[in-house]
Amino acid sequence: MKGASMITIFNRKELAITYSMEKQVSIREILKSEKIEYRLRVKGQDSRMRGNIAIIGQDMNHAYEYIFYVHKKDYEYAKLCIK
């Protein structure tokens, strides 16, 4: 929303988690179009499996975890927007 203050660890709320690159792009586009400030944290799944044979068959479309955070005051509106 317009005039949103900076998002910090103290005033943010987790909006969504996805492993899908397509869903991550969709959420970013929606939040941007609605002028909702957000933070995106990306965690690689391969870091947990480094050296593990299981990584050979890993689906690279799900190799990353995308975690979206928004300001607490924008949470309800953002949740409606991404549904």
FILO-523751 format. One record per residue (C-alpha): residue in three letters; x, y, z; residue number from 1. Coordinates in Angstrom, 1 decimal, padded with zeros to 4 digits. Example, Ala and Ser with C-alpha at 12.3 -4.5 7.8 and 13.67 -1.06 7.14 Angstrom:
2
{ALA,{012.3,-004.5,007.8},1};
{SER,{013.7,-001.1,007.1},2};
***
This chain:
83
{MET,{000.0,000.0,000.0},1};
{LYS,{001.1,003.5,-000.6},2};
{GLY,{003.2,005.2,002.2},3};
{ALA,{004.2,001.9,003.7},4};
{SER,{007.1,002.1,006.1},5};
{MET,{010.2,000.0,005.8},6};
{ILE,{009.7,-003.7,006.5},7};
{THR,{011.8,-005.0,009.4},8};
{ILE,{011.9,-008.3,011.3},9};
{PHE,{009.8,-006.6,014.0},10};
{ASN,{006.9,-005.3,011.9},11};
{ARG,{006.6,-008.0,009.2},12};
{LYS,{004.3,-011.0,008.8},13};
{GLU,{004.9,-014.1,006.7},14};
{LEU,{002.5,-013.9,003.8},15};
{ALA,{003.3,-017.0,001.7},16};
{ILE,{005.7,-019.8,001.2},17};
{THR,{006.1,-021.6,-002.2},18};
{TYR,{008.6,-023.9,-003.9},19};
{SER,{007.3,-023.0,-007.3},20};
{MET,{009.1,-020.4,-009.4},21};
{GLU,{005.9,-019.7,-011.3},22};
{LYS,{003.9,-019.0,-008.2},23};
{GLN,{006.7,-016.9,-006.8},24};
{VAL,{006.7,-014.7,-009.9},25};
{SER,{002.9,-014.5,-009.8},26};
{ILE,{002.9,-013.3,-006.2},27};
{ARG,{005.6,-010.7,-006.9},28};
{GLU,{003.6,-009.4,-009.8},29};
{ILE,{000.4,-009.1,-007.8},30};
{LEU,{002.1,-007.4,-004.9},31};
{LYS,{003.9,-005.0,-007.2},32};
{SER,{000.7,-004.1,-009.1},33};
{GLU,{-001.1,-003.5,-005.8},34};
{LYS,{001.8,-001.4,-004.6},35};
{ILE,{002.3,-003.6,-001.5},36};
{GLU,{005.9,-003.5,-000.2},37};
{TYR,{007.3,-007.0,000.4},38};
{ARG,{010.5,-008.8,001.2},39};
{LEU,{011.4,-012.1,-000.4},40};
{ARG,{013.7,-014.6,001.3},41};
{VAL,{015.0,-017.4,-000.9},42};
{LYS,{016.4,-020.6,000.6},43};
{GLY,{018.2,-023.2,-001.6},44};
{GLN,{017.2,-026.7,-000.8},45};
{ASP,{020.5,-028.1,-002.2},46};
{SER,{022.4,-026.7,000.8},47};
{ARG,{020.8,-029.4,003.0},48};
{MET,{021.6,-032.2,000.5},49};
{ARG,{025.1,-031.2,-000.4},50};
{GLY,{027.1,-034.4,-000.9},51};
{ASN,{023.9,-036.5,-000.8},52};
{ILE,{023.2,-038.7,-003.8},53};
{ALA,{019.5,-037.6,-003.6},54};
{ILE,{020.4,-034.3,-005.3},55};
{ILE,{021.0,-036.1,-008.6},56};
{GLY,{017.3,-036.7,-009.0},57};
{GLN,{016.1,-033.4,-007.5},58};
{ASP,{013.4,-031.5,-009.4},59};
{MET,{015.1,-028.1,-010.1},60};
{ASN,{011.7,-026.5,-010.3},61};
{HIS,{011.5,-027.0,-006.5},62};
{ALA,{015.1,-026.4,-005.6},63};
{TYR,{014.3,-023.2,-003.8},64};
{GLU,{011.9,-022.1,-001.0},65};
{TYR,{010.5,-018.6,-001.5},66};
{ILE,{009.2,-016.9,001.6},67};
{PHE,{007.2,-013.6,001.3},68};
{TYR,{006.9,-011.1,004.1},69};
{VAL,{004.8,-008.0,004.1},70};
{HIS,{004.3,-005.2,006.7},71};
{LYS,{001.8,-006.4,009.4},72};
{LYS,{-000.6,-003.5,008.5},73};
{ASP,{-000.7,-004.7,004.8},74};
{TYR,{-001.1,-008.4,005.6},75};
{GLU,{-004.9,-008.9,005.3},76};
{TYR,{-005.1,-006.9,002.1},77};
{ALA,{-002.1,-008.7,000.6},78};
{LYS,{-003.6,-012.1,001.6},79};
{LEU,{-006.8,-011.2,-000.3},80};
{CYS,{-004.8,-010.1,-003.3},81};
{ILE,{-002.8,-013.3,-003.8},82};
{LYS,{-005.8,-015.7,-003.4},83};
***
